[in-house]
Amino acid sequence: MAEYDKEKIIERIFDPNVSVVLAELENGGKESAYLAEKIGVSEDEIKNRLAYLIDCSLVKIESTVYSVDTDKLAKVMESDENYENVMDGLTKLDSYLN
């Protein structure tokens, strides 16, 4: 994977709607219409929310089917440097949820 802003990747992953989409994609590809209905947004909004993760090759899109590269995603999530500021990340996540 080319060099991307890891903080921006983590920020996108922890977006509550993106998290739901990624959880859906863990079990295989899904149509954009299904994902849009799942989180209550348009198909264009799905593409917008996933755009950076698509650029980073963590999420793939073929026609209207999205899938996730679980190996790449796992490497991002397992990276120690992502957890240096865990409290800041949890605070940010809490602000999304509340």
C-alpha positions as CSV (number, residue, x, y, z in Angstrom):
1,M,0.0,0.0,0.0
2,A,1.4,3.4,-0.9
3,E,2.0,5.9,1.8
4,Y,-1.3,7.4,3.1
5,D,-2.3,9.5,6.0
6,K,-2.8,6.8,8.7
7,E,-4.6,9.2,11.0
8,K,-7.1,10.0,8.2
9,I,-7.6,6.3,7.6
10,I,-8.3,5.6,11.2
11,E,-10.6,8.6,11.4
12,R,-12.6,7.2,8.4
13,I,-12.6,3.7,9.9
14,F,-14.0,4.9,13.2
15,D,-16.8,7.0,11.5
16,P,-19.9,5.2,12.8
17,N,-21.5,4.7,9.4
18,V,-18.2,3.6,7.8
19,S,-17.8,1.1,10.7
20,V,-21.2,-0.4,9.9
21,V,-20.3,-0.7,6.2
22,L,-16.9,-2.3,6.9
23,A,-18.6,-4.8,9.3
24,E,-21.0,-5.7,6.5
25,L,-18.1,-6.1,4.0
26,E,-16.2,-8.5,6.3
27,N,-18.3,-11.3,5.1
28,G,-18.0,-10.5,1.4
29,G,-18.9,-7.9,-1.2
30,K,-22.2,-6.0,-1.0
31,E,-24.2,-3.9,-3.4
32,S,-24.1,-0.2,-2.8
33,A,-27.9,-0.1,-2.7
34,Y,-27.9,-2.6,0.2
35,L,-25.2,-0.6,2.1
36,A,-27.0,2.7,1.5
37,E,-30.2,1.3,2.8
38,K,-28.4,-0.3,5.8
39,I,-27.2,3.1,7.1
40,G,-29.9,5.3,5.6
41,V,-27.9,7.4,3.1
42,S,-27.7,7.6,-0.7
43,E,-25.5,5.4,-2.8
44,D,-23.5,8.5,-3.7
45,E,-23.0,9.2,0.0
46,I,-21.6,5.6,0.5
47,K,-19.1,6.3,-2.2
48,N,-18.2,9.7,-0.7
49,R,-17.7,8.2,2.8
50,L,-15.5,5.3,1.5
51,A,-13.6,7.4,-1.1
52,Y,-10.4,7.7,0.9
53,L,-10.4,4.0,1.9
54,I,-10.9,3.2,-1.8
55,D,-8.0,5.5,-2.7
56,C,-5.9,3.6,-0.1
57,S,-7.0,0.2,-1.6
58,L,-8.6,-0.9,1.7
59,V,-12.0,-0.9,0.1
60,K,-12.6,-2.0,-3.5
61,I,-15.4,-1.3,-5.8
62,E,-16.4,-3.1,-9.0
63,S,-19.4,-1.8,-10.7
64,T,-21.8,-1.3,-7.7
65,V,-20.3,-4.0,-5.4
66,Y,-18.0,-2.9,-2.6
67,S,-15.6,-5.3,-0.8
68,V,-12.9,-4.9,1.7
69,D,-9.3,-6.1,1.6
70,T,-9.4,-7.7,5.1
71,D,-5.6,-8.4,5.1
72,K,-4.8,-4.7,4.5
73,L,-7.4,-3.6,7.0
74,A,-6.1,-5.9,9.6
75,K,-2.6,-4.6,9.2
76,V,-3.8,-1.0,9.6
77,M,-5.8,-2.0,12.7
78,E,-2.9,-4.0,14.3
79,S,-0.3,-1.3,13.8
80,D,1.0,-0.2,17.3
81,E,1.4,3.4,16.2
82,N,-2.4,3.6,15.7
83,Y,-2.9,3.1,19.4
84,E,-0.4,5.6,20.7
85,N,-3.2,8.1,21.3
86,V,-6.0,5.6,22.1
87,M,-7.7,8.0,24.6
88,D,-7.9,10.7,21.9
89,G,-9.4,8.3,19.4
90,L,-11.9,7.0,21.9
91,T,-12.9,10.5,22.8
92,K,-13.3,11.3,19.1
93,L,-15.4,8.2,18.7
94,D,-17.5,9.1,21.7
95,S,-18.2,12.5,20.2
96,Y,-19.5,10.8,17.0
97,L,-21.8,8.5,19.0
98,N,-23.2,11.3,21.3
